[in-house]
């Protein structure tokens, strides 16, 4: 299948809104017990955060990624390191907002032998008070916005204007939202992780949670569930399921963000929803097979090769 056929000749530009993060990653044989110590078998310093990881995924898959959001003081060592990494990936950083005297967000990440990650993150509360650049400047030549639910305090108005202009807004929901949250209606696509999906709806079932939230928003709704695949509502509000690709997982760090980046790119390329979700699932699966957070995200040719191997065996539809 040729996914490039419907793509514009000039790759779509996607504005990724969020906070770049300095990631300190440790591979450990097991998570340390309270008050104990654990010897790491490997250490690496990379950069991450939902928006930055999504931008890497987009750039690796052939899109144009631009990132916007708050970072710490421009003189900070971490800031310079992160900018160098983004430049290497070809990510446009001109809309980053440096906030004098503040510290760029930082995470301590432990990755166990199963590939699962445990994260402790510090984000300076003052970073949330950022004022984004001019709306017209941000939306010029913008084919889609990818953001995360925690950024609602400083990006909702921009998303409202983007939707008014017909620009898709894809929201990565990885923490519980209020049912009165502006991003519920200032978005075109809401993609939840399973736990915050259930917490947002107050329902202990992914499918029923999606149906409850669907009564409050016209947005496309989906819930990602790792190896269990993605559950979503079609245009008739029927539950559908996109299976995950079975792979040997060594590192899940950044996989969800790569999924969101790939899904957003697919939407700008006019892929239909089942196709876009399969594309995103393949990209996330390949990322999980390698260490390095989003810097292990695949190239387009790798995703195309996995997709050419066929649909993984799993039910395509969940019971009603």
C-alpha positions as CSV (number, residue, x, y, z in Angstrom):
1,X,0.0,0.0,0.0
2,X,1.4,3.4,-1.0
3,X,0.7,5.8,1.8
4,X,2.5,8.6,-0.1
5,X,-0.2,8.7,-2.8
6,X,-2.5,11.0,-1.0
7,X,0.2,13.1,0.6
8,X,0.8,16.7,-0.4
9,X,3.9,17.3,-2.6
10,X,5.3,19.6,0.2
11,X,5.3,17.6,3.4
12,X,2.7,18.8,5.9
13,X,3.8,21.1,8.7
14,X,2.6,20.0,12.2
15,X,2.8,22.3,15.2
16,X,3.6,20.3,18.3
17,X,2.7,22.2,21.5
18,X,4.2,21.1,24.9
19,X,7.2,21.2,27.2
20,X,10.5,19.8,26.0
21,X,12.0,17.6,28.8
22,X,15.6,16.6,29.8
23,X,15.4,12.8,30.3
24,X,17.9,10.9,32.5
25,X,17.3,7.2,31.6
26,X,18.5,4.2,33.6
27,X,18.1,0.6,32.6
28,X,17.6,-1.4,35.8
29,X,17.1,-5.1,36.6
30,X,14.2,-4.2,38.8
31,X,12.6,-1.2,40.4
32,X,14.3,-0.4,43.8
33,X,12.2,-1.0,46.9
34,X,11.5,1.9,49.2
35,X,14.7,3.0,50.9
36,X,16.9,0.7,48.9
37,X,19.4,1.1,46.1
38,X,19.6,-0.5,42.6
39,X,22.5,-0.7,40.2
40,X,21.7,0.5,36.7
41,X,23.1,-1.5,33.8
42,X,23.0,1.5,31.4
43,X,22.6,5.2,31.6
44,X,21.8,7.7,28.8
45,X,20.8,11.4,28.8
46,X,18.3,12.2,26.0
47,X,15.5,14.7,25.7
48,X,11.8,14.0,25.5
49,X,8.4,15.2,26.5
50,X,5.2,14.4,24.6
51,X,5.5,17.2,22.1
52,X,9.2,16.8,21.4
53,X,8.8,13.0,21.1
54,X,5.8,13.4,18.7
55,X,7.8,15.9,16.7
56,X,10.7,13.4,16.3
57,X,8.2,10.8,15.1
58,X,6.7,13.1,12.6
59,X,10.1,14.2,11.2
60,X,11.3,10.6,10.9
61,X,8.2,9.7,9.0
62,X,8.5,12.5,6.5
63,X,6.5,15.4,7.9
64,X,7.7,18.8,8.9
65,X,7.6,19.3,12.7
66,X,7.6,22.6,14.5
67,X,7.6,22.8,18.3
68,X,6.2,25.4,20.5
69,X,6.1,25.7,24.3
70,X,8.0,26.8,27.4
71,X,11.6,26.0,28.3
72,X,13.9,27.2,31.0
73,X,16.4,30.0,30.9
74,X,18.2,30.3,27.5
75,X,21.6,30.1,29.3
76,X,20.8,26.8,30.9
77,X,23.0,23.9,29.8
78,X,20.0,21.6,29.3
79,X,18.4,24.0,26.9
80,X,21.4,24.1,24.7
81,X,21.6,20.3,24.6
82,X,17.9,19.9,23.8
83,X,18.1,22.5,21.0
84,X,21.1,20.7,19.5
85,X,19.2,17.4,19.5
86,X,16.1,19.0,17.9
87,X,18.2,20.7,15.2
88,X,19.8,17.3,14.4
89,X,16.3,15.9,13.8
90,X,15.3,18.8,11.6
91,X,12.6,20.1,14.0
92,X,11.8,23.8,13.7
93,X,12.4,25.5,17.2
94,X,11.8,29.1,16.4
95,X,8.5,29.1,18.4
96,X,10.1,27.8,21.7
97,X,9.6,30.3,24.5
98,X,12.5,30.6,27.0
99,X,11.5,31.7,30.5
100,X,14.3,33.6,32.3
101,X,15.4,32.1,35.6
102,X,13.3,28.9,35.3
103,X,14.5,25.3,34.9
104,X,13.6,23.2,31.9
105,X,11.5,20.2,32.8
106,X,13.5,17.2,33.8
107,X,12.6,13.5,34.2
108,X,14.3,10.5,35.9
109,X,13.3,7.4,34.0
110,X,13.9,3.7,35.0
111,X,13.4,1.1,32.3
112,X,13.0,-2.5,33.6
113,X,13.8,-5.7,31.6
114,X,10.2,-5.9,30.2
115,X,10.7,-2.5,28.6
116,X,8.2,-0.8,30.9
117,X,9.3,2.6,32.2
118,X,8.7,4.3,35.5
119,X,9.1,8.1,35.5
120,X,9.5,10.9,38.0
121,X,9.2,14.4,36.4
122,X,9.7,17.9,37.7
123,X,8.1,20.8,35.8
124,X,8.5,24.2,37.4
125,X,5.0,25.5,38.1
126,X,6.0,28.9,36.5
127,X,6.4,27.2,33.1
128,X,2.6,26.9,32.9
129,X,2.3,30.7,32.8
130,X,3.9,30.9,29.4
131,X,2.4,33.1,26.7
132,X,2.7,31.6,23.3
133,X,3.8,33.6,20.2
134,X,1.3,35.4,17.9
135,X,-1.5,33.1,16.7
136,X,-1.3,34.1,13.1
137,X,2.4,33.3,13.1
138,X,1.9,29.9,14.7
139,X,-1.0,28.9,12.3
140,X,0.7,30.1,9.1
141,X,1.4,27.1,6.9
142,X,0.1,24.8,9.7
143,X,-1.6,21.6,8.6
144,X,-2.4,20.3,12.1
145,X,-1.7,20.8,15.8
146,X,-0.6,18.1,18.1
147,X,-0.7,18.9,21.8
148,X,-1.3,17.2,25.1
149,X,-4.1,17.7,27.6
150,X,-1.9,19.1,30.3
151,X,-1.1,22.1,28.1
152,X,-4.7,23.3,28.1
153,X,-4.0,26.3,30.3
154,X,-1.9,27.9,27.6
155,X,-3.0,26.4,24.3
156,X,-6.8,26.1,24.3
157,X,-7.4,29.5,22.7
158,X,-5.0,28.7,20.0
159,X,-6.7,25.4,19.4
160,X,-10.1,27.1,19.2
161,X,-8.8,29.4,16.5
162,X,-7.2,26.5,14.7
163,X,-10.5,24.7,14.5
164,X,-12.2,27.8,13.4
165,X,-9.8,27.9,10.4
166,X,-10.4,24.2,9.7
167,X,-7.0,23.0,11.0
168,X,-7.1,19.6,12.8
169,X,-6.2,19.6,16.5
170,X,-5.1,16.2,17.9
171,X,-4.9,16.0,21.7
172,X,-2.8,13.3,23.5
173,X,-4.7,12.8,26.8
174,X,-2.4,11.1,29.2
175,X,-4.0,12.4,32.4
176,X,-7.6,12.8,33.5
177,X,-9.5,15.7,32.0
178,X,-12.4,17.7,33.5
179,X,-15.6,17.0,31.5
180,X,-15.8,20.8,31.2
181,X,-12.3,21.0,29.7
182,X,-12.2,23.4,26.8
183,X,-10.0,21.0,24.8
184,X,-12.9,18.5,24.6
185,X,-14.5,20.8,22.0
186,X,-11.4,22.7,20.8
187,X,-10.1,19.5,19.2
188,X,-10.9,17.3,16.2
189,X,-9.3,14.2,17.6
190,X,-8.9,13.1,21.2
191,X,-6.7,10.1,21.8
192,X,-6.7,8.9,25.4
193,X,-4.4,6.5,27.3
194,X,-6.6,3.8,29.0
195,X,-6.3,4.9,32.6
196,X,-7.0,8.7,32.1
197,X,-9.8,7.7,29.8
198,X,-11.6,5.8,32.5
199,X,-10.7,8.5,35.1
200,X,-12.1,11.3,32.9
201,X,-15.4,9.5,32.3
202,X,-15.6,8.0,35.8
203,X,-16.3,4.6,34.1
204,X,-14.2,1.5,34.6
205,X,-14.5,0.3,31.0
206,X,-12.7,1.9,28.0
207,X,-15.6,1.4,25.6
208,X,-18.3,2.8,27.9
209,X,-15.9,5.7,28.8
210,X,-15.6,6.6,25.1
211,X,-19.3,6.5,24.7
212,X,-19.9,8.8,27.7
213,X,-17.3,11.3,26.5
214,X,-18.8,11.2,23.0
215,X,-22.0,12.9,24.4
216,X,-19.9,16.0,25.2
217,X,-17.8,16.5,22.1
218,X,-17.9,16.1,18.3
219,X,-14.3,15.0,18.3
220,X,-13.1,11.6,17.1
221,X,-12.4,9.5,20.2
222,X,-9.9,6.7,20.8
223,X,-8.2,5.0,23.6
224,X,-4.7,3.4,23.4
225,X,-4.1,0.3,25.4
226,X,-0.5,-0.8,24.6
227,X,-0.2,-4.4,23.5
228,X,-4.0,-4.6,23.5
229,X,-4.3,-2.2,20.6
230,X,-6.5,0.9,20.2
231,X,-10.2,1.1,20.8
232,X,-12.2,3.9,19.0
233,X,-15.6,5.1,18.0
234,X,-16.6,5.2,14.3
235,X,-18.9,7.7,12.7
236,X,-22.0,5.7,13.9
237,X,-20.6,5.6,17.5
238,X,-19.9,1.9,17.3
239,X,-16.8,0.6,19.0
240,X,-14.0,-0.6,16.8
241,X,-10.6,-1.9,17.5
242,X,-7.2,-1.6,15.8
243,X,-4.8,-4.4,17.0
244,X,-1.3,-3.7,18.1
245,X,1.6,-5.2,16.1
246,X,3.3,-8.0,18.2
247,X,6.9,-7.2,18.7
248,X,9.7,-8.0,21.2
249,X,9.5,-4.9,23.5
250,X,12.7,-3.6,25.1
251,X,11.8,0.1,25.7
252,X,8.3,1.7,25.8
253,X,9.6,5.2,26.5
254,X,8.2,7.6,23.9
255,X,6.1,4.9,22.1
256,X,2.8,6.6,22.9
257,X,4.2,10.0,21.7
258,X,5.5,8.4,18.4
259,X,2.0,6.9,18.0
260,X,0.4,10.4,18.3
261,X,2.9,11.9,16.0
262,X,2.4,9.3,13.3
263,X,-1.4,9.5,13.7
264,X,-1.4,13.2,13.3
265,X,0.8,13.0,10.2
266,X,-1.5,10.4,8.7
267,X,-4.5,12.7,9.3
268,X,-2.8,15.5,7.4
269,X,-2.1,13.0,4.6
270,X,-5.9,12.2,4.3
271,X,-5.5,8.6,5.4
272,X,-8.8,7.3,6.7
273,X,-9.1,6.5,10.4
274,X,-8.5,2.7,10.2
275,X,-5.5,3.3,8.0
276,X,-4.1,6.2,10.2
277,X,-4.4,4.1,13.3
278,X,-2.7,1.1,11.7
279,X,0.1,3.4,10.5
280,X,0.5,4.9,14.1
281,X,0.4,1.4,15.7
282,X,3.2,0.2,13.3
283,X,5.4,3.2,14.1
284,X,4.9,2.8,17.9
285,X,5.6,-1.0,17.7
286,X,8.9,-0.5,15.9
287,X,9.9,2.2,18.4
288,X,9.4,-0.4,21.3
289,X,11.9,-2.7,19.8
290,X,14.8,-0.3,20.4
291,X,16.2,1.6,23.3
292,X,16.5,5.4,23.2
293,X,13.0,6.9,23.8
294,X,11.7,8.7,20.7
295,X,15.2,8.8,19.3
296,X,14.5,5.1,18.4
297,X,11.5,6.1,16.3
298,X,11.4,4.4,12.9
299,X,11.9,5.9,9.4
300,X,9.0,5.8,7.0
301,X,10.4,2.9,5.0
302,X,10.6,0.7,8.1
303,X,6.9,1.4,8.9
304,X,5.9,0.7,5.3
305,X,7.7,-2.6,5.5
306,X,5.9,-3.7,8.7
307,X,2.6,-2.6,7.2
308,X,3.3,-4.6,4.1
309,X,3.5,-7.8,6.2
310,X,-0.2,-7.6,6.8
311,X,-2.7,-7.0,9.6
312,X,-1.9,-8.7,12.9
313,X,-4.4,-11.4,13.8
314,X,-6.8,-9.9,16.3
315,X,-10.6,-9.0,16.3
316,X,-11.2,-5.9,14.2
317,X,-14.4,-5.0,16.2
318,X,-15.3,-5.2,19.9
319,X,-18.7,-6.4,21.1
320,X,-21.3,-3.8,21.2
